[in-house]
Amino acid sequence: ALAILGKIPANFDLEFASLKYPVKWANSFNTVLCQELLRFNTLLSKIRDSMLELGRAVDGLAVMSRELENLSDDIYLAKIPK
């Protein structure tokens, strides 16, 4: 879990993206870009939190729930977690 955690990039800076690509009526791409960055940041945060929780469960510092066990199995089998 820690090896995967080290490969996860930092969240995107939404404020910087909004300044560099301002949302304008004439350019809908900027709107879509900002929305997708927000969604991607949510995904990155969820992955990061899951890897931290899995690491704590493996170390015995947290309860290994069914969800974390399934995540561990999927990572071991190189499958996309559900």
PyRosetta script that sets phi, psi and omega in degrees:
from pyrosetta import init, pose_from_sequence

init()
pose = pose_from_sequence("ALAILGKIPANFDLEFASLKYPVKWANSFNTVLCQELLRFNTLLSKIRDSMLELGRAVDGLAVMSRELENLSDDIYLAKIPK")
pose.set_psi(1, -36.8)
pose.set_omega(1, -179.1)
pose.set_phi(2, -69.9)
pose.set_psi(2, -33.0)
pose.set_omega(2, 178.0)
pose.set_phi(3, -65.0)
pose.set_psi(3, -40.3)
pose.set_omega(3, 178.4)
pose.set_phi(4, -69.6)
pose.set_psi(4, -40.4)
pose.set_omega(4, -179.4)
pose.set_phi(5, -59.1)
pose.set_psi(5, -37.0)
pose.set_omega(5, 179.3)
pose.set_phi(6, -69.2)
pose.set_psi(6, -19.7)
pose.set_omega(6, -178.7)
pose.set_phi(7, -91.7)
pose.set_psi(7, -10.3)
pose.set_omega(7, -177.4)
pose.set_phi(8, -78.1)
pose.set_psi(8, 125.1)
pose.set_omega(8, -179.7)
pose.set_phi(9, -71.8)
pose.set_psi(9, 162.9)
pose.set_omega(9, 176.4)
pose.set_phi(10, -68.9)
pose.set_psi(10, 158.6)
pose.set_omega(10, 176.7)
pose.set_phi(11, -62.9)
pose.set_psi(11, 151.0)
pose.set_omega(11, 177.8)
pose.set_phi(12, -73.5)
pose.set_psi(12, 147.7)
pose.set_omega(12, 179.0)
pose.set_phi(13, -83.6)
pose.set_psi(13, 100.3)
pose.set_omega(13, -176.6)
pose.set_phi(14, -67.4)
pose.set_psi(14, -33.6)
pose.set_omega(14, 179.7)
pose.set_phi(15, -65.3)
pose.set_psi(15, -43.8)
pose.set_omega(15, 178.3)
pose.set_phi(16, -63.1)
pose.set_psi(16, -43.3)
pose.set_omega(16, 179.7)
pose.set_phi(17, -63.3)
pose.set_psi(17, -39.5)
pose.set_omega(17, 179.8)
pose.set_phi(18, -66.6)
pose.set_psi(18, -34.5)
pose.set_omega(18, 178.5)
pose.set_phi(19, -74.5)
pose.set_psi(19, -40.4)
pose.set_omega(19, -178.1)
pose.set_phi(20, -75.1)
pose.set_psi(20, -35.8)
pose.set_omega(20, -179.9)
pose.set_phi(21, -124.9)
pose.set_psi(21, 76.2)
pose.set_omega(21, -176.6)
pose.set_phi(22, -64.9)
pose.set_psi(22, 144.6)
pose.set_omega(22, 178.8)
pose.set_phi(23, -74.7)
pose.set_psi(23, 117.0)
pose.set_omega(23, -179.7)
pose.set_phi(24, -130.0)
pose.set_psi(24, 153.0)
pose.set_omega(24, 179.4)
pose.set_phi(25, -61.6)
pose.set_psi(25, -36.8)
pose.set_omega(25, -175.5)
pose.set_phi(26, -76.4)
pose.set_psi(26, -16.8)
pose.set_omega(26, -176.0)
pose.set_phi(27, -131.0)
pose.set_psi(27, 93.7)
pose.set_omega(27, -177.0)
pose.set_phi(28, -73.6)
pose.set_psi(28, -18.2)
pose.set_omega(28, 178.3)
pose.set_phi(29, -57.3)
pose.set_psi(29, -40.9)
pose.set_omega(29, -178.9)
pose.set_phi(30, -63.3)
pose.set_psi(30, -38.0)
pose.set_omega(30, 177.7)
pose.set_phi(31, -64.0)
pose.set_psi(31, -47.2)
pose.set_omega(31, 179.6)
pose.set_phi(32, -62.9)
pose.set_psi(32, -41.5)
pose.set_omega(32, 179.4)
pose.set_phi(33, -58.6)
pose.set_psi(33, -48.7)
pose.set_omega(33, -179.2)
pose.set_phi(34, -64.1)
pose.set_psi(34, -39.0)
pose.set_omega(34, 178.1)
pose.set_phi(35, -65.7)
pose.set_psi(35, -42.4)
pose.set_omega(35, -179.9)
pose.set_phi(36, -68.8)
pose.set_psi(36, -36.6)
pose.set_omega(36, 176.1)
pose.set_phi(37, -62.8)
pose.set_psi(37, -39.7)
pose.set_omega(37, 177.6)
pose.set_phi(38, -63.1)
pose.set_psi(38, -44.7)
pose.set_omega(38, 178.7)
pose.set_phi(39, -64.3)
pose.set_psi(39, -41.3)
pose.set_omega(39, -179.2)
pose.set_phi(40, -66.4)
pose.set_psi(40, -38.5)
pose.set_omega(40, 176.1)
pose.set_phi(41, -62.3)
pose.set_psi(41, -38.9)
pose.set_omega(41, 177.2)
pose.set_phi(42, -62.7)
pose.set_psi(42, -43.1)
pose.set_omega(42, 178.4)
pose.set_phi(43, -64.0)
pose.set_psi(43, -45.8)
pose.set_omega(43, 178.9)
pose.set_phi(44, -60.1)
pose.set_psi(44, -41.3)
pose.set_omega(44, 179.5)
pose.set_phi(45, -64.9)
pose.set_psi(45, -40.7)
pose.set_omega(45, 178.6)
pose.set_phi(46, -64.3)
pose.set_psi(46, -43.4)
pose.set_omega(46, 178.4)
pose.set_phi(47, -63.3)
pose.set_psi(47, -45.8)
pose.set_omega(47, -178.9)
pose.set_phi(48, -60.9)
pose.set_psi(48, -46.2)
pose.set_omega(48, 179.4)
pose.set_phi(49, -63.3)
pose.set_psi(49, -41.0)
pose.set_omega(49, 179.7)
pose.set_phi(50, -64.9)
pose.set_psi(50, -41.5)
pose.set_omega(50, 179.8)
pose.set_phi(51, -67.1)
pose.set_psi(51, -38.8)
pose.set_omega(51, 176.9)
pose.set_phi(52, -64.4)
pose.set_psi(52, -44.3)
pose.set_omega(52, 179.6)
pose.set_phi(53, -65.3)
pose.set_psi(53, -40.4)
pose.set_omega(53, 178.3)
pose.set_phi(54, -64.7)
pose.set_psi(54, -42.0)
pose.set_omega(54, 177.4)
pose.set_phi(55, -61.0)
pose.set_psi(55, -41.5)
pose.set_omega(55, 178.2)
pose.set_phi(56, -66.6)
pose.set_psi(56, -37.4)
pose.set_omega(56, 179.4)
pose.set_phi(57, -68.1)
pose.set_psi(57, -40.7)
pose.set_omega(57, 178.2)
pose.set_phi(58, -64.6)
pose.set_psi(58, -36.9)
pose.set_omega(58, 178.8)
pose.set_phi(59, -76.8)
pose.set_psi(59, -6.9)
pose.set_omega(59, 179.6)
pose.set_phi(60, 84.9)
pose.set_psi(60, 13.2)
pose.set_omega(60, -179.1)
pose.set_phi(61, -93.2)
pose.set_psi(61, -8.3)
pose.set_omega(61, 178.7)
pose.set_phi(62, -144.0)
pose.set_psi(62, 162.6)
pose.set_omega(62, -179.9)
pose.set_phi(63, -76.2)
pose.set_psi(63, 133.3)
pose.set_omega(63, 177.2)
pose.set_phi(64, -82.5)
pose.set_psi(64, 97.0)
pose.set_omega(64, -179.2)
pose.set_phi(65, -76.7)
pose.set_psi(65, 168.5)
pose.set_omega(65, 177.9)
pose.set_phi(66, -59.5)
pose.set_psi(66, -39.7)
pose.set_omega(66, 179.6)
pose.set_phi(67, -61.9)
pose.set_psi(67, -44.6)
pose.set_omega(67, 179.0)
pose.set_phi(68, -69.5)
pose.set_psi(68, -35.0)
pose.set_omega(68, 177.3)
pose.set_phi(69, -65.4)
pose.set_psi(69, -41.9)
pose.set_omega(69, 176.6)
pose.set_phi(70, -63.1)
pose.set_psi(70, -40.3)
pose.set_omega(70, 177.5)
pose.set_phi(71, -61.6)
pose.set_psi(71, -44.9)
pose.set_omega(71, 179.0)
pose.set_phi(72, -61.7)
pose.set_psi(72, -43.8)
pose.set_omega(72, 178.7)
pose.set_phi(73, -62.3)
pose.set_psi(73, -43.7)
pose.set_omega(73, -179.7)
pose.set_phi(74, -64.0)
pose.set_psi(74, -40.4)
pose.set_omega(74, 178.7)
pose.set_phi(75, -64.7)
pose.set_psi(75, -44.0)
pose.set_omega(75, -179.3)
pose.set_phi(76, -61.1)
pose.set_psi(76, -39.5)
pose.set_omega(76, -178.5)
pose.set_phi(77, -87.2)
pose.set_psi(77, 4.3)
pose.set_omega(77, 179.9)
pose.set_phi(78, 58.1)
pose.set_psi(78, 41.2)
pose.set_omega(78, 176.6)
pose.set_phi(79, -106.0)
pose.set_psi(79, 159.7)
pose.set_omega(79, 175.7)
pose.set_phi(80, -78.2)
pose.set_psi(80, 121.6)
pose.set_omega(80, 180.0)
pose.set_phi(81, -62.6)
pose.set_psi(81, 149.9)
pose.set_omega(81, -179.2)
pose.set_phi(82, -91.0)
pose.dump_pdb("model.pdb")
